[in-house]
Amino acid sequence: MKTFGENLRELREAKGLLLREVGDTLKMDTALVSKFERDERKPTKDQVLAFAKFYNTSAENLLVAWLSEKIAYELVDEKVALKAVQLAEQKIRGYKHKH
């Protein structure tokens, strides 16, 4: 299973772009883009959406990959993580029905 950063790197390499070119176009520091690709930093939601638009890829797929990684990273050391995620799923479904 690829990390979010690996996905970003693959998208960039598939377009034959340099980190500098991506950074310049998205108005991000090249070092920051590199850190995202190496999973040393996590982008914001707005940055994820900017990458999706720039790479002309599904914003939903990129957001799902980003959000799932955020959740997994936060819960990785919790013994009851999977139970908590299952309960969270039920709560999300319940909240959606209320709105």
MARVEX-71769 format. One record per atom (N, C-alpha, C, O): atom name; residue number from 0; x, y, z. Coordinates in steps of 0.2 Angstrom, whole numbers. Example, Ala and Ser with C-alpha at 12.3 -4.5 7.8 and 13.67 -1.06 7.14 Angstrom:
2
+----+-----+-------+-------+-------+
!  a !   k !     x !     y !     z !
+----+-----+-------+-------+-------+
!  N !   0 !    66 !   -28 !    39 !
! CA !   0 !    62 !   -22 !    39 !
!  C !   0 !    66 !   -16 !    39 !
!  O !   0 !    71 !   -17 !    42 !
!  N !   1 !    64 !   -11 !    35 !
! CA !   1 !    68 !    -5 !    36 !
!  C !   1 !    64 !     0 !    39 !
!  O !   1 !    67 !     6 !    40 !
+----+-----+-------+-------+-------+
//
This chain:
99
+----+-----+-------+-------+-------+
!  a !   k !     x !     y !     z !
+----+-----+-------+-------+-------+
!  N !   0 !     4 !    -6 !     0 !
! CA !   0 !     0 !     0 !     0 !
!  C !   0 !     4 !     6 !     0 !
!  O !   0 !     9 !     7 !     4 !
!  N !   1 !     3 !    11 !    -5 !
! CA !   1 !     8 !    16 !    -5 !
!  C !   1 !     6 !    22 !     0 !
!  O !   1 !     0 !    22 !     1 !
!  N !   2 !    11 !    26 !     2 !
! CA !   2 !     9 !    31 !     6 !
!  C !   2 !     7 !    37 !     2 !
!  O !   2 !     7 !    37 !    -4 !
!  N !   3 !     4 !    42 !     5 !
! CA !   3 !     1 !    48 !     2 !
!  C !   3 !     7 !    51 !    -2 !
!  O !   3 !     6 !    53 !    -8 !
!  N !   4 !    13 !    52 !     1 !
! CA !   4 !    19 !    55 !    -2 !
!  C !   4 !    21 !    51 !    -8 !
!  O !   4 !    23 !    54 !   -13 !
!  N !   5 !    21 !    45 !    -8 !
! CA !   5 !    23 !    40 !   -14 !
!  C !   5 !    18 !    42 !   -20 !
!  O !   5 !    20 !    42 !   -25 !
!  N !   6 !    11 !    43 !   -18 !
! CA !   6 !     6 !    44 !   -23 !
!  C !   6 !     8 !    51 !   -26 !
!  O !   6 !     8 !    51 !   -32 !
!  N !   7 !    10 !    56 !   -22 !
! CA !   7 !    11 !    62 !   -25 !
!  C !   7 !    18 !    62 !   -30 !
!  O !   7 !    18 !    65 !   -35 !
!  N !   8 !    23 !    58 !   -27 !
! CA !   8 !    29 !    58 !   -31 !
!  C !   8 !    27 !    54 !   -38 !
!  O !   8 !    30 !    56 !   -43 !
!  N !   9 !    23 !    49 !   -38 !
! CA !   9 !    21 !    45 !   -44 !
!  C !   9 !    17 !    50 !   -49 !
!  O !   9 !    18 !    50 !   -55 !
!  N !  10 !    13 !    54 !   -46 !
! CA !  10 !     9 !    59 !   -50 !
!  C !  10 !    14 !    64 !   -54 !
!  O !  10 !    13 !    65 !   -60 !
!  N !  11 !    19 !    66 !   -50 !
! CA !  11 !    24 !    71 !   -53 !
!  C !  11 !    28 !    68 !   -58 !
!  O !  11 !    29 !    71 !   -63 !
!  N !  12 !    31 !    62 !   -56 !
! CA !  12 !    35 !    58 !   -61 !
!  C !  12 !    31 !    56 !   -67 !
!  O !  12 !    34 !    56 !   -73 !
!  N !  13 !    25 !    55 !   -67 !
! CA !  13 !    21 !    53 !   -73 !
!  C !  13 !    20 !    59 !   -78 !
!  O !  13 !    20 !    58 !   -84 !
!  N !  14 !    21 !    65 !   -75 !
! CA !  14 !    20 !    71 !   -79 !
!  C !  14 !    27 !    73 !   -81 !
!  O !  14 !    28 !    78 !   -85 !
!  N !  15 !    32 !    70 !   -79 !
! CA !  15 !    39 !    72 !   -81 !
!  C !  15 !    41 !    78 !   -78 !
!  O !  15 !    45 !    82 !   -81 !
!  N !  16 !    39 !    80 !   -72 !
! CA !  16 !    40 !    86 !   -69 !
!  C !  16 !    45 !    86 !   -63 !
!  O !  16 !    46 !    81 !   -60 !
!  N !  17 !    49 !    92 !   -63 !
! CA !  17 !    54 !    92 !   -57 !
!  C !  17 !    50 !    95 !   -51 !
!  O !  17 !    45 !    98 !   -52 !
!  N !  18 !    53 !    94 !   -45 !
! CA !  18 !    50 !    97 !   -39 !
!  C !  18 !    49 !   104 !   -40 !
!  O !  18 !    44 !   107 !   -38 !
!  N !  19 !    54 !   107 !   -42 !
! CA !  19 !    54 !   115 !   -43 !
!  C !  19 !    49 !   117 !   -47 !
!  O !  19 !    46 !   122 !   -46 !
!  N !  20 !    47 !   113 !   -53 !
! CA !  20 !    41 !   115 !   -57 !
!  C !  20 !    35 !   115 !   -53 !
!  O !  20 !    30 !   119 !   -54 !
!  N !  21 !    34 !   110 !   -49 !
! CA !  21 !    28 !   109 !   -45 !
!  C !  21 !    27 !   114 !   -40 !
!  O !  21 !    22 !   118 !   -40 !
!  N !  22 !    33 !   116 !   -37 !
! CA !  22 !    33 !   121 !   -32 !
!  C !  22 !    31 !   128 !   -34 !
!  O !  22 !    27 !   131 !   -32 !
!  N !  23 !    34 !   129 !   -40 !
! CA !  23 !    33 !   136 !   -43 !
!  C !  23 !    26 !   137 !   -45 !
!  O !  23 !    23 !   142 !   -44 !
!  N !  24 !    23 !   132 !   -48 !
! CA !  24 !    16 !   132 !   -51 !
!  C !  24 !    11 !   133 !   -45 !
!  O !  24 !     7 !   137 !   -45 !
!  N !  25 !    13 !   129 !   -40 !
! CA !  25 !     8 !   129 !   -34 !
!  C !  25 !    10 !   134 !   -29 !
!  O !  25 !     6 !   135 !   -24 !
!  N !  26 !    15 !   138 !   -30 !
! CA !  26 !    17 !   143 !   -25 !
!  C !  26 !    19 !   140 !   -19 !
!  O !  26 !    17 !   143 !   -13 !
!  N !  27 !    22 !   134 !   -19 !
! CA !  27 !    25 !   131 !   -13 !
!  C !  27 !    32 !   130 !   -13 !
!  O !  27 !    35 !   130 !   -19 !
!  N !  28 !    35 !   131 !    -8 !
! CA !  28 !    43 !   130 !    -8 !
!  C !  28 !    44 !   123 !   -10 !
!  O !  28 !    41 !   118 !    -8 !
!  N !  29 !    50 !   122 !   -14 !
! CA !  29 !    52 !   116 !   -17 !
!  C !  29 !    53 !   111 !   -11 !
!  O !  29 !    52 !   105 !   -12 !
!  N !  30 !    56 !   113 !    -6 !
! CA !  30 !    58 !   109 !     0 !
!  C !  30 !    52 !   106 !     3 !
!  O !  30 !    52 !   100 !     5 !
!  N !  31 !    47 !   110 !     3 !
! CA !  31 !    40 !   108 !     6 !
!  C !  31 !    37 !   102 !     2 !
!  O !  31 !    35 !    97 !     5 !
!  N !  32 !    37 !   103 !    -5 !
! CA !  32 !    34 !    98 !    -9 !
!  C !  32 !    38 !    92 !    -8 !
!  O !  32 !    35 !    86 !    -8 !
!  N !  33 !    45 !    92 !    -8 !
! CA !  33 !    49 !    86 !    -7 !
!  C !  33 !    47 !    83 !     0 !
!  O !  33 !    47 !    77 !     0 !
!  N !  34 !    46 !    87 !     5 !
! CA !  34 !    45 !    84 !    12 !
!  C !  34 !    38 !    80 !    11 !
!  O !  34 !    37 !    75 !    14 !
!  N !  35 !    33 !    83 !     7 !
! CA !  35 !    27 !    80 !     6 !
!  C !  35 !    28 !    73 !     3 !
!  O !  35 !    25 !    68 !     5 !
!  N !  36 !    32 !    73 !    -2 !
! CA !  36 !    33 !    67 !    -6 !
!  C !  36 !    37 !    61 !    -2 !
!  O !  36 !    36 !    55 !    -3 !
!  N !  37 !    41 !    64 !     3 !
! CA !  37 !    45 !    59 !     7 !
!  C !  37 !    41 !    57 !    14 !
!  O !  37 !    44 !    54 !    18 !
!  N !  38 !    35 !    60 !    14 !
! CA !  38 !    31 !    59 !    20 !
!  C !  38 !    34 !    62 !    26 !
!  O !  38 !    33 !    59 !    32 !
!  N !  39 !    38 !    67 !    26 !
! CA !  39 !    41 !    70 !    32 !
!  C !  39 !    36 !    76 !    34 !
!  O !  39 !    37 !    78 !    40 !
!  N !  40 !    32 !    78 !    30 !
! CA !  40 !    27 !    83 !    32 !
!  C !  40 !    20 !    81 !    29 !
!  O !  40 !    20 !    78 !    23 !
!  N !  41 !    15 !    83 !    32 !
! CA !  41 !     8 !    82 !    29 !
!  C !  41 !     5 !    88 !    26 !
!  O !  41 !     5 !    93 !    30 !
!  N !  42 !     2 !    88 !    20 !
! CA !  42 !    -1 !    94 !    17 !
!  C !  42 !    -8 !    95 !    21 !
!  O !  42 !   -10 !    91 !    24 !
!  N !  43 !   -10 !   102 !    20 !
! CA !  43 !   -17 !   103 !    22 !
!  C !  43 !   -22 !   101 !    17 !
!  O !  43 !   -20 !    99 !    11 !
!  N !  44 !   -28 !   101 !    19 !
! CA !  44 !   -33 !    99 !    14 !
!  C !  44 !   -33 !   104 !     8 !
!  O !  44 !   -33 !   101 !     2 !
!  N !  45 !   -32 !   110 !     9 !
! CA !  45 !   -31 !   115 !     3 !
!  C !  45 !   -26 !   113 !    -2 !
!  O !  45 !   -26 !   113 !    -8 !
!  N !  46 !   -20 !   111 !     1 !
! CA !  46 !   -14 !   109 !    -3 !
!  C !  46 !   -16 !   103 !    -6 !
!  O !  46 !   -14 !   102 !   -12 !
!  N !  47 !   -19 !    98 !    -3 !
! CA !  47 !   -21 !    92 !    -7 !
!  C !  47 !   -25 !    93 !   -13 !
!  O !  47 !   -24 !    90 !   -18 !
!  N !  48 !   -30 !    98 !   -12 !
! CA !  48 !   -35 !   100 !   -17 !
!  C !  48 !   -31 !   103 !   -23 !
!  O !  48 !   -32 !   102 !   -29 !
!  N !  49 !   -26 !   107 !   -21 !
! CA !  49 !   -21 !   110 !   -26 !
!  C !  49 !   -18 !   105 !   -30 !
!  O !  49 !   -17 !   106 !   -36 !
!  N !  50 !   -15 !   100 !   -27 !
! CA !  50 !   -11 !    95 !   -30 !
!  C !  50 !   -16 !    91 !   -35 !
!  O !  50 !   -14 !    90 !   -41 !
!  N !  51 !   -22 !    90 !   -33 !
! CA !  51 !   -27 !    86 !   -37 !
!  C !  51 !   -28 !    90 !   -43 !
!  O !  51 !   -28 !    87 !   -49 !
!  N !  52 !   -29 !    96 !   -42 !
! CA !  52 !   -31 !   101 !   -48 !
!  C !  52 !   -25 !   101 !   -53 !
!  O !  52 !   -26 !   100 !   -59 !
!  N !  53 !   -19 !   102 !   -50 !
! CA !  53 !   -13 !   103 !   -54 !
!  C !  53 !   -11 !    96 !   -58 !
!  O !  53 !   -10 !    97 !   -64 !
!  N !  54 !   -12 !    91 !   -55 !
! CA !  54 !   -11 !    84 !   -58 !
!  C !  54 !   -17 !    82 !   -62 !
!  O !  54 !   -16 !    76 !   -65 !
!  N !  55 !   -22 !    85 !   -62 !
! CA !  55 !   -28 !    83 !   -65 !
!  C !  55 !   -30 !    76 !   -64 !
!  O !  55 !   -31 !    72 !   -68 !
!  N !  56 !   -31 !    75 !   -57 !
! CA !  56 !   -32 !    69 !   -54 !
!  C !  56 !   -38 !    69 !   -50 !
!  O !  56 !   -40 !    75 !   -48 !
!  N !  57 !   -41 !    64 !   -48 !
! CA !  57 !   -47 !    64 !   -44 !
!  C !  57 !   -46 !    67 !   -37 !
!  O !  57 !   -42 !    65 !   -33 !
!  N !  58 !   -49 !    73 !   -35 !
! CA !  58 !   -49 !    76 !   -29 !
!  C !  58 !   -51 !    71 !   -23 !
!  O !  58 !   -48 !    71 !   -18 !
!  N !  59 !   -57 !    68 !   -25 !
! CA !  59 !   -59 !    63 !   -20 !
!  C !  59 !   -54 !    57 !   -18 !
!  O !  59 !   -53 !    56 !   -12 !
!  N !  60 !   -51 !    54 !   -23 !
! CA !  60 !   -46 !    49 !   -22 !
!  C !  60 !   -40 !    52 !   -18 !
!  O !  60 !   -38 !    48 !   -13 !
!  N !  61 !   -38 !    58 !   -20 !
! CA !  61 !   -32 !    60 !   -16 !
!  C !  61 !   -34 !    62 !    -9 !
!  O !  61 !   -30 !    61 !    -4 !
!  N !  62 !   -40 !    65 !    -8 !
! CA !  62 !   -42 !    67 !    -1 !
!  C !  62 !   -43 !    60 !     3 !
!  O !  62 !   -42 !    60 !     9 !
!  N !  63 !   -46 !    55 !     0 !
! CA !  63 !   -47 !    49 !     4 !
!  C !  63 !   -40 !    46 !     6 !
!  O !  63 !   -39 !    44 !    12 !
!  N !  64 !   -35 !    46 !     1 !
! CA !  64 !   -29 !    44 !     3 !
!  C !  64 !   -26 !    48 !     9 !
!  O !  64 !   -23 !    45 !    13 !
!  N !  65 !   -26 !    55 !     8 !
! CA !  65 !   -23 !    59 !    13 !
!  C !  65 !   -27 !    58 !    20 !
!  O !  65 !   -24 !    58 !    25 !
!  N !  66 !   -34 !    58 !    20 !
! CA !  66 !   -37 !    58 !    26 !
!  C !  66 !   -36 !    51 !    30 !
!  O !  66 !   -36 !    51 !    36 !
!  N !  67 !   -36 !    46 !    26 !
! CA !  67 !   -35 !    39 !    29 !
!  C !  67 !   -28 !    38 !    32 !
!  O !  67 !   -27 !    35 !    37 !
!  N !  68 !   -23 !    42 !    29 !
! CA !  68 !   -17 !    42 !    32 !
!  C !  68 !   -16 !    46 !    38 !
!  O !  68 !   -13 !    44 !    43 !
!  N !  69 !   -20 !    51 !    38 !
! CA !  69 !   -20 !    55 !    44 !
!  C !  69 !   -23 !    51 !    50 !
!  O !  69 !   -21 !    51 !    56 !
!  N !  70 !   -29 !    48 !    49 !
! CA !  70 !   -32 !    44 !    54 !
!  C !  70 !   -28 !    38 !    56 !
!  O !  70 !   -27 !    37 !    62 !
!  N !  71 !   -25 !    35 !    51 !
! CA !  71 !   -20 !    29 !    53 !
!  C !  71 !   -14 !    31 !    57 !
!  O !  71 !   -13 !    28 !    62 !
!  N !  72 !   -11 !    37 !    55 !
! CA !  72 !    -5 !    39 !    59 !
!  C !  72 !    -7 !    41 !    66 !
!  O !  72 !    -4 !    40 !    71 !
!  N !  73 !   -13 !    44 !    67 !
! CA !  73 !   -15 !    46 !    74 !
!  C !  73 !   -17 !    40 !    78 !
!  O !  73 !   -16 !    40 !    84 !
!  N !  74 !   -19 !    35 !    75 !
! CA !  74 !   -22 !    29 !    79 !
!  C !  74 !   -17 !    23 !    79 !
!  O !  74 !   -19 !    18 !    83 !
!  N !  75 !   -12 !    23 !    76 !
! CA !  75 !    -8 !    17 !    75 !
!  C !  75 !    -5 !    14 !    82 !
!  O !  75 !    -5 !     8 !    82 !
!  N !  76 !    -4 !    18 !    87 !
! CA !  76 !    -2 !    15 !    93 !
!  C !  76 !    -8 !    13 !    98 !
!  O !  76 !    -6 !    11 !   104 !
!  N !  77 !   -14 !    14 !    96 !
! CA !  77 !   -20 !    13 !   100 !
!  C !  77 !   -22 !     6 !   100 !
!  O !  77 !   -23 !     3 !    94 !
!  N !  78 !   -22 !     2 !   105 !
! CA !  78 !   -24 !    -5 !   105 !
!  C !  78 !   -32 !    -6 !   102 !
!  O !  78 !   -33 !   -11 !    99 !
!  N !  79 !   -36 !    -1 !   104 !
! CA !  79 !   -43 !    -1 !   102 !
!  C !  79 !   -44 !     3 !    95 !
!  O !  79 !   -50 !     5 !    94 !
!  N !  80 !   -39 !     4 !    91 !
! CA !  80 !   -40 !     8 !    85 !
!  C !  80 !   -45 !     6 !    81 !
!  O !  80 !   -49 !    10 !    78 !
!  N !  81 !   -45 !     0 !    79 !
! CA !  81 !   -50 !    -3 !    74 !
!  C !  81 !   -57 !    -3 !    77 !
!  O !  81 !   -62 !    -1 !    73 !
!  N !  82 !   -58 !    -4 !    83 !
! CA !  82 !   -65 !    -3 !    86 !
!  C !  82 !   -67 !     4 !    86 !
!  O !  82 !   -73 !     5 !    84 !
!  N !  83 !   -62 !     8 !    87 !
! CA !  83 !   -64 !    16 !    87 !
!  C !  83 !   -66 !    18 !    80 !
!  O !  83 !   -71 !    22 !    79 !
!  N !  84 !   -62 !    15 !    75 !
! CA !  84 !   -64 !    17 !    68 !
!  C !  84 !   -71 !    15 !    66 !
!  O !  84 !   -74 !    18 !    63 !
!  N !  85 !   -72 !     9 !    68 !
! CA !  85 !   -79 !     6 !    67 !
!  C !  85 !   -84 !    10 !    70 !
!  O !  85 !   -89 !    11 !    67 !
!  N !  86 !   -83 !    12 !    76 !
! CA !  86 !   -88 !    16 !    79 !
!  C !  86 !   -89 !    23 !    76 !
!  O !  86 !   -94 !    25 !    75 !
!  N !  87 !   -83 !    26 !    74 !
! CA !  87 !   -83 !    32 !    71 !
!  C !  87 !   -87 !    32 !    64 !
!  O !  87 !   -91 !    36 !    62 !
!  N !  88 !   -86 !    26 !    61 !
! CA !  88 !   -90 !    25 !    54 !
!  C !  88 !   -97 !    25 !    56 !
!  O !  88 !  -101 !    28 !    52 !
!  N !  89 !  -100 !    22 !    61 !
! CA !  89 !  -107 !    22 !    63 !
!  C !  89 !  -109 !    29 !    64 !
!  O !  89 !  -115 !    31 !    62 !
!  N !  90 !  -105 !    32 !    68 !
! CA !  90 !  -107 !    39 !    70 !
!  C !  90 !  -107 !    44 !    64 !
!  O !  90 !  -112 !    48 !    63 !
!  N !  91 !  -103 !    43 !    59 !
! CA !  91 !  -103 !    47 !    53 !
!  C !  91 !  -109 !    46 !    49 !
!  O !  91 !  -112 !    50 !    47 !
!  N !  92 !  -111 !    39 !    49 !
! CA !  92 !  -117 !    38 !    45 !
!  C !  92 !  -123 !    41 !    49 !
!  O !  92 !  -128 !    43 !    45 !
!  N !  93 !  -123 !    41 !    55 !
! CA !  93 !  -129 !    44 !    59 !
!  C !  93 !  -129 !    51 !    58 !
!  O !  93 !  -134 !    54 !    58 !
!  N !  94 !  -123 !    55 !    58 !
! CA !  94 !  -123 !    62 !    57 !
!  C !  94 !  -125 !    64 !    51 !
!  O !  94 !  -129 !    69 !    50 !
!  N !  95 !  -124 !    60 !    45 !
! CA !  95 !  -126 !    62 !    39 !
!  C !  95 !  -133 !    61 !    38 !
!  O !  95 !  -136 !    65 !    34 !
!  N !  96 !  -137 !    57 !    42 !
! CA !  96 !  -144 !    56 !    41 !
!  C !  96 !  -147 !    62 !    45 !
!  O !  96 !  -153 !    64 !    43 !
!  N !  97 !  -144 !    65 !    49 !
! CA !  97 !  -147 !    71 !    53 !
!  C !  97 !  -147 !    77 !    49 !
!  O !  97 !  -151 !    82 !    50 !
!  N !  98 !  -142 !    77 !    44 !
! CA !  98 !  -141 !    84 !    40 !
!  C !  98 !  -144 !    83 !    34 !
!  O !  98 !  -144 !    88 !    30 !
+----+-----+-------+-------+-------+
//
